Amino acid sequence: MSNYPLRLPDHVMAEAKELAERNGASLNQFLTSLIAERIGELRATAQIQARVERANPALALAILRRAPDRVPLAGDELP
């Protein structure tokens, strides 16, 4: 476990304390969960971006063109 001296503007600290209390968590738990969620979001975004960069639209379209042209099954129709 690590410590980091975090400096927050007064209005941000006040809102964080209020939200932590409303969620039944300590300020430390609340801020830790927010930071962890944001890290997860940034990692997921980076992974998606890496997949986008590897994408080959021409190949994807070629695969889709091989699909048979049929009437959709019941329930799969477009609105």
mmCIF file of the N, C-alpha and C atoms, coordinates in Angstrom:
data_MODEL
# 
_entry.id   MODEL 
# 
loop_
_atom_site.group_PDB 
_atom_site.id 
_atom_site.type_symbol 
_atom_site.label_atom_id 
_atom_site.label_alt_id 
_atom_site.label_comp_id 
_atom_site.label_asym_id 
_atom_site.label_entity_id 
_atom_site.label_seq_id 
_atom_site.pdbx_PDB_ins_code 
_atom_site.Cartn_x 
_atom_site.Cartn_y 
_atom_site.Cartn_z 
_atom_site.occupancy 
_atom_site.B_iso_or_equiv 
_atom_site.pdbx_formal_charge 
_atom_site.auth_seq_id 
_atom_site.auth_comp_id 
_atom_site.auth_asym_id 
_atom_site.auth_atom_id 
_atom_site.pdbx_PDB_model_num 
ATOM 1   N N  . MET A 1 1  ? 0.857   -1.168  0.000   1.00 0.00 ? 1  MET A N  1 
ATOM 2   C CA . MET A 1 1  ? 0.000   0.000   0.000   1.00 0.00 ? 1  MET A CA 1 
ATOM 3   C C  . MET A 1 1  ? 0.901   1.227   0.000   1.00 0.00 ? 1  MET A C  1 
ATOM 4   N N  . SER A 1 2  ? 0.510   2.224   -0.783  1.00 0.00 ? 2  SER A N  1 
ATOM 5   C CA . SER A 1 2  ? 1.298   3.445   -0.887  1.00 0.00 ? 2  SER A CA 1 
ATOM 6   C C  . SER A 1 2  ? 0.493   4.646   -0.405  1.00 0.00 ? 2  SER A C  1 
ATOM 7   N N  . ASN A 1 3  ? 1.214   5.666   -0.010  1.00 0.00 ? 3  ASN A N  1 
ATOM 8   C CA . ASN A 1 3  ? 0.603   6.935   0.376   1.00 0.00 ? 3  ASN A CA 1 
ATOM 9   C C  . ASN A 1 3  ? 1.000   7.993   -0.631  1.00 0.00 ? 3  ASN A C  1 
ATOM 10  N N  . TYR A 1 4  ? 0.070   8.921   -0.887  1.00 0.00 ? 4  TYR A N  1 
ATOM 11  C CA . TYR A 1 4  ? 0.351   10.025  -1.782  1.00 0.00 ? 4  TYR A CA 1 
ATOM 12  C C  . TYR A 1 4  ? -0.371  11.257  -1.236  1.00 0.00 ? 4  TYR A C  1 
ATOM 13  N N  . PRO A 1 5  ? 0.354   12.331  -0.982  1.00 0.00 ? 5  PRO A N  1 
ATOM 14  C CA . PRO A 1 5  ? -0.309  13.544  -0.483  1.00 0.00 ? 5  PRO A CA 1 
ATOM 15  C C  . PRO A 1 5  ? -1.081  14.210  -1.624  1.00 0.00 ? 5  PRO A C  1 
ATOM 16  N N  . LEU A 1 6  ? -2.383  14.159  -1.547  1.00 0.00 ? 6  LEU A N  1 
ATOM 17  C CA . LEU A 1 6  ? -3.230  14.678  -2.612  1.00 0.00 ? 6  LEU A CA 1 
ATOM 18  C C  . LEU A 1 6  ? -3.771  16.046  -2.229  1.00 0.00 ? 6  LEU A C  1 
ATOM 19  N N  . ARG A 1 7  ? -3.559  17.025  -3.083  1.00 0.00 ? 7  ARG A N  1 
ATOM 20  C CA . ARG A 1 7  ? -4.066  18.372  -2.827  1.00 0.00 ? 7  ARG A CA 1 
ATOM 21  C C  . ARG A 1 7  ? -5.255  18.608  -3.749  1.00 0.00 ? 7  ARG A C  1 
ATOM 22  N N  . LEU A 1 8  ? -6.413  18.886  -3.143  1.00 0.00 ? 8  LEU A N  1 
ATOM 23  C CA . LEU A 1 8  ? -7.634  19.127  -3.902  1.00 0.00 ? 8  LEU A CA 1 
ATOM 24  C C  . LEU A 1 8  ? -8.167  20.515  -3.598  1.00 0.00 ? 8  LEU A C  1 
ATOM 25  N N  . PRO A 1 9  ? -8.783  21.157  -4.576  1.00 0.00 ? 9  PRO A N  1 
ATOM 26  C CA . PRO A 1 9  ? -9.460  22.418  -4.281  1.00 0.00 ? 9  PRO A CA 1 
ATOM 27  C C  . PRO A 1 9  ? -10.555 22.171  -3.233  1.00 0.00 ? 9  PRO A C  1 
ATOM 28  N N  . ASP A 1 10 ? -10.813 23.173  -2.418  1.00 0.00 ? 10 ASP A N  1 
ATOM 29  C CA . ASP A 1 10 ? -11.773 23.021  -1.328  1.00 0.00 ? 10 ASP A CA 1 
ATOM 30  C C  . ASP A 1 10 ? -13.136 22.544  -1.806  1.00 0.00 ? 10 ASP A C  1 
ATOM 31  N N  . HIS A 1 11 ? -13.627 23.077  -2.923  1.00 0.00 ? 11 HIS A N  1 
ATOM 32  C CA . HIS A 1 11 ? -14.956 22.685  -3.392  1.00 0.00 ? 11 HIS A CA 1 
ATOM 33  C C  . HIS A 1 11 ? -14.991 21.228  -3.856  1.00 0.00 ? 11 HIS A C  1 
ATOM 34  N N  . VAL A 1 12 ? -13.894 20.741  -4.413  1.00 0.00 ? 12 VAL A N  1 
ATOM 35  C CA . VAL A 1 12 ? -13.824 19.340  -4.835  1.00 0.00 ? 12 VAL A CA 1 
ATOM 36  C C  . VAL A 1 12 ? -13.795 18.433  -3.608  1.00 0.00 ? 12 VAL A C  1 
ATOM 37  N N  . MET A 1 13 ? -13.024 18.816  -2.600  1.00 0.00 ? 13 MET A N  1 
ATOM 38  C CA . MET A 1 13 ? -12.949 18.032  -1.370  1.00 0.00 ? 13 MET A CA 1 
ATOM 39  C C  . MET A 1 13 ? -14.312 17.974  -0.687  1.00 0.00 ? 13 MET A C  1 
ATOM 40  N N  . ALA A 1 14 ? -14.990 19.101  -0.614  1.00 0.00 ? 14 ALA A N  1 
ATOM 41  C CA . ALA A 1 14 ? -16.307 19.132  0.031   1.00 0.00 ? 14 ALA A CA 1 
ATOM 42  C C  . ALA A 1 14 ? -17.285 18.210  -0.694  1.00 0.00 ? 14 ALA A C  1 
ATOM 43  N N  . GLU A 1 15 ? -17.286 18.249  -2.002  1.00 0.00 ? 15 GLU A N  1 
ATOM 44  C CA . GLU A 1 15 ? -18.198 17.379  -2.762  1.00 0.00 ? 15 GLU A CA 1 
ATOM 45  C C  . GLU A 1 15 ? -17.808 15.915  -2.622  1.00 0.00 ? 15 GLU A C  1 
ATOM 46  N N  . ALA A 1 16 ? -16.516 15.621  -2.626  1.00 0.00 ? 16 ALA A N  1 
ATOM 47  C CA . ALA A 1 16 ? -16.062 14.239  -2.449  1.00 0.00 ? 16 ALA A CA 1 
ATOM 48  C C  . ALA A 1 16 ? -16.485 13.703  -1.089  1.00 0.00 ? 16 ALA A C  1 
ATOM 49  N N  . LYS A 1 17 ? -16.333 14.510  -0.052  1.00 0.00 ? 17 LYS A N  1 
ATOM 50  C CA . LYS A 1 17 ? -16.758 14.084  1.290   1.00 0.00 ? 17 LYS A CA 1 
ATOM 51  C C  . LYS A 1 17 ? -18.256 13.809  1.328   1.00 0.00 ? 17 LYS A C  1 
ATOM 52  N N  . GLU A 1 18 ? -19.032 14.691  0.713   1.00 0.00 ? 18 GLU A N  1 
ATOM 53  C CA . GLU A 1 18 ? -20.484 14.517  0.689   1.00 0.00 ? 18 GLU A CA 1 
ATOM 54  C C  . GLU A 1 18 ? -20.875 13.232  -0.053  1.00 0.00 ? 18 GLU A C  1 
ATOM 55  N N  . LEU A 1 19 ? -20.278 13.015  -1.207  1.00 0.00 ? 19 LEU A N  1 
ATOM 56  C CA . LEU A 1 19 ? -20.595 11.822  -1.986  1.00 0.00 ? 19 LEU A CA 1 
ATOM 57  C C  . LEU A 1 19 ? -20.142 10.546  -1.284  1.00 0.00 ? 19 LEU A C  1 
ATOM 58  N N  . ALA A 1 20 ? -18.993 10.599  -0.642  1.00 0.00 ? 20 ALA A N  1 
ATOM 59  C CA . ALA A 1 20 ? -18.515 9.426   0.109   1.00 0.00 ? 20 ALA A CA 1 
ATOM 60  C C  . ALA A 1 20 ? -19.496 9.087   1.219   1.00 0.00 ? 20 ALA A C  1 
ATOM 61  N N  . GLU A 1 21 ? -19.945 10.099  1.930   1.00 0.00 ? 21 GLU A N  1 
ATOM 62  C CA . GLU A 1 21 ? -20.893 9.868   3.025   1.00 0.00 ? 21 GLU A CA 1 
ATOM 63  C C  . GLU A 1 21 ? -22.206 9.295   2.489   1.00 0.00 ? 21 GLU A C  1 
ATOM 64  N N  . ARG A 1 22 ? -22.685 9.853   1.384   1.00 0.00 ? 22 ARG A N  1 
ATOM 65  C CA . ARG A 1 22 ? -23.926 9.347   0.775   1.00 0.00 ? 22 ARG A CA 1 
ATOM 66  C C  . ARG A 1 22 ? -23.799 7.900   0.328   1.00 0.00 ? 22 ARG A C  1 
ATOM 67  N N  . ASN A 1 23 ? -22.596 7.508   -0.054  1.00 0.00 ? 23 ASN A N  1 
ATOM 68  C CA . ASN A 1 23 ? -22.362 6.138   -0.514  1.00 0.00 ? 23 ASN A CA 1 
ATOM 69  C C  . ASN A 1 23 ? -21.941 5.213   0.621   1.00 0.00 ? 23 ASN A C  1 
ATOM 70  N N  . GLY A 1 24 ? -21.915 5.726   1.836   1.00 0.00 ? 24 GLY A N  1 
ATOM 71  C CA . GLY A 1 24 ? -21.558 4.892   2.982   1.00 0.00 ? 24 GLY A CA 1 
ATOM 72  C C  . GLY A 1 24 ? -20.118 4.431   2.972   1.00 0.00 ? 24 GLY A C  1 
ATOM 73  N N  . ALA A 1 25 ? -19.243 5.265   2.448   1.00 0.00 ? 25 ALA A N  1 
ATOM 74  C CA . ALA A 1 25 ? -17.823 4.903   2.361   1.00 0.00 ? 25 ALA A CA 1 
ATOM 75  C C  . ALA A 1 25 ? -16.989 6.001   3.017   1.00 0.00 ? 25 ALA A C  1 
ATOM 76  N N  . SER A 1 26 ? -15.801 5.626   3.414   1.00 0.00 ? 26 SER A N  1 
ATOM 77  C CA . SER A 1 26 ? -14.870 6.641   3.898   1.00 0.00 ? 26 SER A CA 1 
ATOM 78  C C  . SER A 1 26 ? -14.382 7.441   2.695   1.00 0.00 ? 26 SER A C  1 
ATOM 79  N N  . LEU A 1 27 ? -13.848 8.605   2.963   1.00 0.00 ? 27 LEU A N  1 
ATOM 80  C CA . LEU A 1 27 ? -13.310 9.421   1.876   1.00 0.00 ? 27 LEU A CA 1 
ATOM 81  C C  . LEU A 1 27 ? -12.196 8.658   1.154   1.00 0.00 ? 27 LEU A C  1 
ATOM 82  N N  . ASN A 1 28 ? -11.356 7.973   1.910   1.00 0.00 ? 28 ASN A N  1 
ATOM 83  C CA . ASN A 1 28 ? -10.269 7.194   1.317   1.00 0.00 ? 28 ASN A CA 1 
ATOM 84  C C  . ASN A 1 28 ? -10.821 6.106   0.388   1.00 0.00 ? 28 ASN A C  1 
ATOM 85  N N  . GLN A 1 29 ? -11.820 5.351   0.857   1.00 0.00 ? 29 GLN A N  1 
ATOM 86  C CA . GLN A 1 29 ? -12.414 4.299   0.023   1.00 0.00 ? 29 GLN A CA 1 
ATOM 87  C C  . GLN A 1 29 ? -13.030 4.891   -1.237  1.00 0.00 ? 29 GLN A C  1 
ATOM 88  N N  . PHE A 1 30 ? -13.733 6.010   -1.060  1.00 0.00 ? 30 PHE A N  1 
ATOM 89  C CA . PHE A 1 30 ? -14.404 6.643   -2.186  1.00 0.00 ? 30 PHE A CA 1 
ATOM 90  C C  . PHE A 1 30 ? -13.400 7.100   -3.248  1.00 0.00 ? 30 PHE A C  1 
ATOM 91  N N  . LEU A 1 31 ? -12.358 7.816   -2.823  1.00 0.00 ? 31 LEU A N  1 
ATOM 92  C CA . LEU A 1 31 ? -11.362 8.304   -3.781  1.00 0.00 ? 31 LEU A CA 1 
ATOM 93  C C  . LEU A 1 31 ? -10.590 7.155   -4.417  1.00 0.00 ? 31 LEU A C  1 
ATOM 94  N N  . THR A 1 32 ? -10.286 6.124   -3.622  1.00 0.00 ? 32 THR A N  1 
ATOM 95  C CA . THR A 1 32 ? -9.577  4.961   -4.167  1.00 0.00 ? 32 THR A CA 1 
ATOM 96  C C  . THR A 1 32 ? -10.405 4.281   -5.249  1.00 0.00 ? 32 THR A C  1 
ATOM 97  N N  . SER A 1 33 ? -11.713 4.129   -5.000  1.00 0.00 ? 33 SER A N  1 
ATOM 98  C CA . SER A 1 33 ? -12.561 3.476   -6.004  1.00 0.00 ? 33 SER A CA 1 
ATOM 99  C C  . SER A 1 33 ? -12.682 4.331   -7.261  1.00 0.00 ? 33 SER A C  1 
ATOM 100 N N  . LEU A 1 34 ? -12.768 5.654   -7.101  1.00 0.00 ? 34 LEU A N  1 
ATOM 101 C CA . LEU A 1 34 ? -12.831 6.522   -8.282  1.00 0.00 ? 34 LEU A CA 1 
ATOM 102 C C  . LEU A 1 34 ? -11.564 6.420   -9.123  1.00 0.00 ? 34 LEU A C  1 
ATOM 103 N N  . ILE A 1 35 ? -10.425 6.434   -8.446  1.00 0.00 ? 35 ILE A N  1 
ATOM 104 C CA . ILE A 1 35 ? -9.147  6.344   -9.163  1.00 0.00 ? 35 ILE A CA 1 
ATOM 105 C C  . ILE A 1 35 ? -9.035  4.991   -9.871  1.00 0.00 ? 35 ILE A C  1 
ATOM 106 N N  . ALA A 1 36 ? -9.408  3.915   -9.174  1.00 0.00 ? 36 ALA A N  1 
ATOM 107 C CA . ALA A 1 36 ? -9.331  2.580   -9.774  1.00 0.00 ? 36 ALA A CA 1 
ATOM 108 C C  . ALA A 1 36 ? -10.264 2.468   -10.982 1.00 0.00 ? 36 ALA A C  1 
ATOM 109 N N  . GLU A 1 37 ? -11.474 3.025   -10.871 1.00 0.00 ? 37 GLU A N  1 
ATOM 110 C CA . GLU A 1 37 ? -12.409 2.993   -12.000 1.00 0.00 ? 37 GLU A CA 1 
ATOM 111 C C  . GLU A 1 37 ? -11.846 3.743   -13.193 1.00 0.00 ? 37 GLU A C  1 
ATOM 112 N N  . ARG A 1 38 ? -11.255 4.899   -12.949 1.00 0.00 ? 38 ARG A N  1 
ATOM 113 C CA . ARG A 1 38 ? -10.707 5.696   -14.049 1.00 0.00 ? 38 ARG A CA 1 
ATOM 114 C C  . ARG A 1 38 ? -9.524  4.995   -14.704 1.00 0.00 ? 38 ARG A C  1 
ATOM 115 N N  . ILE A 1 39 ? -8.679  4.355   -13.889 1.00 0.00 ? 39 ILE A N  1 
ATOM 116 C CA . ILE A 1 39 ? -7.551  3.594   -14.454 1.00 0.00 ? 39 ILE A CA 1 
ATOM 117 C C  . ILE A 1 39 ? -8.082  2.480   -15.348 1.00 0.00 ? 39 ILE A C  1 
ATOM 118 N N  . GLY A 1 40 ? -9.097  1.764   -14.884 1.00 0.00 ? 40 GLY A N  1 
ATOM 119 C CA . GLY A 1 40 ? -9.696  0.704   -15.693 1.00 0.00 ? 40 GLY A CA 1 
ATOM 120 C C  . GLY A 1 40 ? -10.268 1.239   -16.994 1.00 0.00 ? 40 GLY A C  1 
ATOM 121 N N  . GLU A 1 41 ? -10.928 2.386   -16.904 1.00 0.00 ? 41 GLU A N  1 
ATOM 122 C CA . GLU A 1 41 ? -11.500 3.005   -18.101 1.00 0.00 ? 41 GLU A CA 1 
ATOM 123 C C  . GLU A 1 41 ? -10.409 3.380   -19.095 1.00 0.00 ? 41 GLU A C  1 
ATOM 124 N N  . LEU A 1 42 ? -9.325  3.975   -18.610 1.00 0.00 ? 42 LEU A N  1 
ATOM 125 C CA . LEU A 1 42 ? -8.231  4.373   -19.499 1.00 0.00 ? 42 LEU A CA 1 
ATOM 126 C C  . LEU A 1 42 ? -7.552  3.158   -20.125 1.00 0.00 ? 42 LEU A C  1 
ATOM 127 N N  . ARG A 1 43 ? -7.383  2.089   -19.356 1.00 0.00 ? 43 ARG A N  1 
ATOM 128 C CA . ARG A 1 43 ? -6.793  0.862   -19.912 1.00 0.00 ? 43 ARG A CA 1 
ATOM 129 C C  . ARG A 1 43 ? -7.684  0.269   -20.985 1.00 0.00 ? 43 ARG A C  1 
ATOM 130 N N  . ALA A 1 44 ? -8.988  0.207   -20.717 1.00 0.00 ? 44 ALA A N  1 
ATOM 131 C CA . ALA A 1 44 ? -9.927  -0.345  -21.691 1.00 0.00 ? 44 ALA A CA 1 
ATOM 132 C C  . ALA A 1 44 ? -9.928  0.488   -22.972 1.00 0.00 ? 44 ALA A C  1 
ATOM 133 N N  . THR A 1 45 ? -9.912  1.805   -22.819 1.00 0.00 ? 45 THR A N  1 
ATOM 134 C CA . THR A 1 45 ? -9.887  2.687   -23.979 1.00 0.00 ? 45 THR A CA 1 
ATOM 135 C C  . THR A 1 45 ? -8.621  2.468   -24.802 1.00 0.00 ? 45 THR A C  1 
ATOM 136 N N  . ALA A 1 46 ? -7.495  2.300   -24.124 1.00 0.00 ? 46 ALA A N  1 
ATOM 137 C CA . ALA A 1 46 ? -6.227  2.055   -24.830 1.00 0.00 ? 46 ALA A CA 1 
ATOM 138 C C  . ALA A 1 46 ? -6.269  0.725   -25.568 1.00 0.00 ? 46 ALA A C  1 
ATOM 139 N N  . GLN A 1 47 ? -6.859  -0.295  -24.952 1.00 0.00 ? 47 GLN A N  1 
ATOM 140 C CA . GLN A 1 47 ? -6.962  -1.598  -25.613 1.00 0.00 ? 47 GLN A CA 1 
ATOM 141 C C  . GLN A 1 47 ? -7.870  -1.520  -26.840 1.00 0.00 ? 47 GLN A C  1 
ATOM 142 N N  . ILE A 1 48 ? -8.970  -0.809  -26.714 1.00 0.00 ? 48 ILE A N  1 
ATOM 143 C CA . ILE A 1 48 ? -9.875  -0.652  -27.858 1.00 0.00 ? 48 ILE A CA 1 
ATOM 144 C C  . ILE A 1 48 ? -9.173  0.110   -28.967 1.00 0.00 ? 48 ILE A C  1 
ATOM 145 N N  . GLN A 1 49 ? -8.455  1.165   -28.617 1.00 0.00 ? 49 GLN A N  1 
ATOM 146 C CA . GLN A 1 49 ? -7.730  1.943   -29.626 1.00 0.00 ? 49 GLN A CA 1 
ATOM 147 C C  . GLN A 1 49 ? -6.691  1.077   -30.341 1.00 0.00 ? 49 GLN A C  1 
ATOM 148 N N  . ALA A 1 50 ? -6.004  0.227   -29.597 1.00 0.00 ? 50 ALA A N  1 
ATOM 149 C CA . ALA A 1 50 ? -5.018  -0.666  -30.219 1.00 0.00 ? 50 ALA A CA 1 
ATOM 150 C C  . ALA A 1 50 ? -5.697  -1.616  -31.196 1.00 0.00 ? 50 ALA A C  1 
ATOM 151 N N  . ARG A 1 51 ? -6.883  -2.105  -30.836 1.00 0.00 ? 51 ARG A N  1 
ATOM 152 C CA . ARG A 1 51 ? -7.612  -2.997  -31.749 1.00 0.00 ? 51 ARG A CA 1 
ATOM 153 C C  . ARG A 1 51 ? -8.078  -2.250  -32.986 1.00 0.00 ? 51 ARG A C  1 
ATOM 154 N N  . VAL A 1 52 ? -8.508  -1.006  -32.801 1.00 0.00 ? 52 VAL A N  1 
ATOM 155 C CA . VAL A 1 52 ? -8.946  -0.187  -33.937 1.00 0.00 ? 52 VAL A CA 1 
ATOM 156 C C  . VAL A 1 52 ? -7.776  0.016   -34.900 1.00 0.00 ? 52 VAL A C  1 
ATOM 157 N N  . GLU A 1 53 ? -6.605  0.265   -34.359 1.00 0.00 ? 53 GLU A N  1 
ATOM 158 C CA . GLU A 1 53 ? -5.433  0.496   -35.204 1.00 0.00 ? 53 GLU A CA 1 
ATOM 159 C C  . GLU A 1 53 ? -5.028  -0.756  -35.980 1.00 0.00 ? 53 GLU A C  1 
ATOM 160 N N  . ARG A 1 54 ? -5.347  -1.945  -35.435 1.00 0.00 ? 54 ARG A N  1 
ATOM 161 C CA . ARG A 1 54 ? -5.020  -3.189  -36.135 1.00 0.00 ? 54 ARG A CA 1 
ATOM 162 C C  . ARG A 1 54 ? -6.107  -3.596  -37.133 1.00 0.00 ? 54 ARG A C  1 
ATOM 163 N N  . ALA A 1 55 ? -7.233  -2.905  -37.118 1.00 0.00 ? 55 ALA A N  1 
ATOM 164 C CA . ALA A 1 55 ? -8.368  -3.288  -37.951 1.00 0.00 ? 55 ALA A CA 1 
ATOM 165 C C  . ALA A 1 55 ? -8.034  -3.182  -39.427 1.00 0.00 ? 55 ALA A C  1 
ATOM 166 N N  . ASN A 1 56 ? -8.677  -4.042  -40.185 1.00 0.00 ? 56 ASN A N  1 
ATOM 167 C CA . ASN A 1 56 ? -8.522  -4.033  -41.632 1.00 0.00 ? 56 ASN A CA 1 
ATOM 168 C C  . ASN A 1 56 ? -9.928  -3.959  -42.228 1.00 0.00 ? 56 ASN A C  1 
ATOM 169 N N  . PRO A 1 57 ? -10.444 -2.735  -42.461 1.00 0.00 ? 57 PRO A N  1 
ATOM 170 C CA . PRO A 1 57 ? -11.814 -2.586  -42.951 1.00 0.00 ? 57 PRO A CA 1 
ATOM 171 C C  . PRO A 1 57 ? -12.068 -3.332  -44.266 1.00 0.00 ? 57 PRO A C  1 
ATOM 172 N N  . ALA A 1 58 ? -11.106 -3.339  -45.158 1.00 0.00 ? 58 ALA A N  1 
ATOM 173 C CA . ALA A 1 58 ? -11.289 -4.021  -46.441 1.00 0.00 ? 58 ALA A CA 1 
ATOM 174 C C  . ALA A 1 58 ? -11.511 -5.514  -46.225 1.00 0.00 ? 58 ALA A C  1 
ATOM 175 N N  . LEU A 1 59 ? -10.737 -6.116  -45.322 1.00 0.00 ? 59 LEU A N  1 
ATOM 176 C CA . LEU A 1 59 ? -10.891 -7.536  -45.035 1.00 0.00 ? 59 LEU A CA 1 
ATOM 177 C C  . LEU A 1 59 ? -12.247 -7.805  -44.374 1.00 0.00 ? 59 LEU A C  1 
ATOM 178 N N  . ALA A 1 60 ? -12.653 -6.935  -43.464 1.00 0.00 ? 60 ALA A N  1 
ATOM 179 C CA . ALA A 1 60 ? -13.945 -7.110  -42.804 1.00 0.00 ? 60 ALA A CA 1 
ATOM 180 C C  . ALA A 1 60 ? -15.080 -7.044  -43.820 1.00 0.00 ? 60 ALA A C  1 
ATOM 181 N N  . LEU A 1 61 ? -15.008 -6.100  -44.739 1.00 0.00 ? 61 LEU A N  1 
ATOM 182 C CA . LEU A 1 61 ? -16.049 -5.996  -45.764 1.00 0.00 ? 61 LEU A CA 1 
ATOM 183 C C  . LEU A 1 61 ? -16.044 -7.204  -46.687 1.00 0.00 ? 61 LEU A C  1 
ATOM 184 N N  . ALA A 1 62 ? -14.868 -7.722  -46.999 1.00 0.00 ? 62 ALA A N  1 
ATOM 185 C CA . ALA A 1 62 ? -14.781 -8.917  -47.839 1.00 0.00 ? 62 ALA A CA 1 
ATOM 186 C C  . ALA A 1 62 ? -15.453 -10.103 -47.144 1.00 0.00 ? 62 ALA A C  1 
ATOM 187 N N  . ILE A 1 63 ? -15.252 -10.239 -45.861 1.00 0.00 ? 63 ILE A N  1 
ATOM 188 C CA . ILE A 1 63 ? -15.892 -11.327 -45.099 1.00 0.00 ? 63 ILE A CA 1 
ATOM 189 C C  . ILE A 1 63 ? -17.403 -11.133 -45.106 1.00 0.00 ? 63 ILE A C  1 
ATOM 190 N N  . LEU A 1 64 ? -17.861 -9.909  -44.866 1.00 0.00 ? 64 LEU A N  1 
ATOM 191 C CA . LEU A 1 64 ? -19.302 -9.643  -44.850 1.00 0.00 ? 64 LEU A CA 1 
ATOM 192 C C  . LEU A 1 64 ? -19.943 -9.905  -46.212 1.00 0.00 ? 64 LEU A C  1 
ATOM 193 N N  . ARG A 1 65 ? -19.224 -9.636  -47.290 1.00 0.00 ? 65 ARG A N  1 
ATOM 194 C CA . ARG A 1 65 ? -19.768 -9.877  -48.626 1.00 0.00 ? 65 ARG A CA 1 
ATOM 195 C C  . ARG A 1 65 ? -19.982 -11.367 -48.893 1.00 0.00 ? 65 ARG A C  1 
ATOM 196 N N  . ARG A 1 66 ? -19.274 -12.219 -48.166 1.00 0.00 ? 66 ARG A N  1 
ATOM 197 C CA . ARG A 1 66 ? -19.436 -13.666 -48.359 1.00 0.00 ? 66 ARG A CA 1 
ATOM 198 C C  . ARG A 1 66 ? -20.692 -14.193 -47.681 1.00 0.00 ? 66 ARG A C  1 
ATOM 199 N N  . ALA A 1 67 ? -21.285 -13.418 -46.796 1.00 0.00 ? 67 ALA A N  1 
ATOM 200 C CA . ALA A 1 67 ? -22.492 -13.867 -46.096 1.00 0.00 ? 67 ALA A CA 1 
ATOM 201 C C  . ALA A 1 67 ? -23.643 -13.957 -47.092 1.00 0.00 ? 67 ALA A C  1 
ATOM 202 N N  . PRO A 1 68 ? -24.462 -15.002 -46.983 1.00 0.00 ? 68 PRO A N  1 
ATOM 203 C CA . PRO A 1 68 ? -25.585 -15.147 -47.919 1.00 0.00 ? 68 PRO A CA 1 
ATOM 204 C C  . PRO A 1 68 ? -26.630 -14.049 -47.712 1.00 0.00 ? 68 PRO A C  1 
ATOM 205 N N  . ASP A 1 69 ? -27.289 -13.671 -48.798 1.00 0.00 ? 69 ASP A N  1 
ATOM 206 C CA . ASP A 1 69 ? -28.325 -12.649 -48.748 1.00 0.00 ? 69 ASP A CA 1 
ATOM 207 C C  . ASP A 1 69 ? -29.658 -13.352 -48.506 1.00 0.00 ? 69 ASP A C  1 
ATOM 208 N N  . ARG A 1 70 ? -30.095 -13.384 -47.263 1.00 0.00 ? 70 ARG A N  1 
ATOM 209 C CA . ARG A 1 70 ? -31.335 -14.074 -46.904 1.00 0.00 ? 70 ARG A CA 1 
ATOM 210 C C  . ARG A 1 70 ? -32.254 -13.151 -46.117 1.00 0.00 ? 70 ARG A C  1 
ATOM 211 N N  . VAL A 1 71 ? -33.489 -13.558 -46.050 1.00 0.00 ? 71 VAL A N  1 
ATOM 212 C CA . VAL A 1 71 ? -34.463 -12.852 -45.234 1.00 0.00 ? 71 VAL A CA 1 
ATOM 213 C C  . VAL A 1 71 ? -34.104 -13.147 -43.773 1.00 0.00 ? 71 VAL A C  1 
ATOM 214 N N  . PRO A 1 72 ? -34.139 -12.135 -42.879 1.00 0.00 ? 72 PRO A N  1 
ATOM 215 C CA . PRO A 1 72 ? -33.804 -12.387 -41.471 1.00 0.00 ? 72 PRO A CA 1 
ATOM 216 C C  . PRO A 1 72 ? -34.783 -13.361 -40.821 1.00 0.00 ? 72 PRO A C  1 
ATOM 217 N N  . LEU A 1 73 ? -34.304 -14.075 -39.829 1.00 0.00 ? 73 LEU A N  1 
ATOM 218 C CA . LEU A 1 73 ? -35.165 -14.959 -39.048 1.00 0.00 ? 73 LEU A CA 1 
ATOM 219 C C  . LEU A 1 73 ? -36.186 -14.113 -38.304 1.00 0.00 ? 73 LEU A C  1 
ATOM 220 N N  . ALA A 1 74 ? -37.294 -14.733 -37.928 1.00 0.00 ? 74 ALA A N  1 
ATOM 221 C CA . ALA A 1 74 ? -38.344 -14.023 -37.193 1.00 0.00 ? 74 ALA A CA 1 
ATOM 222 C C  . ALA A 1 74 ? -37.750 -13.442 -35.903 1.00 0.00 ? 74 ALA A C  1 
ATOM 223 N N  . GLY A 1 75 ? -37.994 -12.160 -35.679 1.00 0.00 ? 75 GLY A N  1 
ATOM 224 C CA . GLY A 1 75 ? -37.474 -11.477 -34.502 1.00 0.00 ? 75 GLY A CA 1 
ATOM 225 C C  . GLY A 1 75 ? -36.165 -10.753 -34.759 1.00 0.00 ? 75 GLY A C  1 
ATOM 226 N N  . ASP A 1 76 ? -35.491 -11.047 -35.871 1.00 0.00 ? 76 ASP A N  1 
ATOM 227 C CA . ASP A 1 76 ? -34.221 -10.409 -36.189 1.00 0.00 ? 76 ASP A CA 1 
ATOM 228 C C  . ASP A 1 76 ? -34.379 -9.270  -37.201 1.00 0.00 ? 76 ASP A C  1 
ATOM 229 N N  . GLU A 1 77 ? -35.607 -8.971  -37.591 1.00 0.00 ? 77 GLU A N  1 
ATOM 230 C CA . GLU A 1 77 ? -35.829 -7.921  -38.588 1.00 0.00 ? 77 GLU A CA 1 
ATOM 231 C C  . GLU A 1 77 ? -35.480 -6.551  -38.028 1.00 0.00 ? 77 GLU A C  1 
ATOM 232 N N  . LEU A 1 78 ? -35.114 -5.645  -38.928 1.00 0.00 ? 78 LEU A N  1 
ATOM 233 C CA . LEU A 1 78 ? -34.894 -4.264  -38.527 1.00 0.00 ? 78 LEU A CA 1 
ATOM 234 C C  . LEU A 1 78 ? -36.239 -3.602  -38.286 1.00 0.00 ? 78 LEU A C  1 
ATOM 235 N N  . PRO A 1 79 ? -36.306 -2.659  -37.358 1.00 0.00 ? 79 PRO A N  1 
ATOM 236 C CA . PRO A 1 79 ? -37.594 -1.982  -37.097 1.00 0.00 ? 79 PRO A CA 1 
ATOM 237 C C  . PRO A 1 79 ? -38.068 -1.172  -38.292 1.00 0.00 ? 79 PRO A C  1 
# 
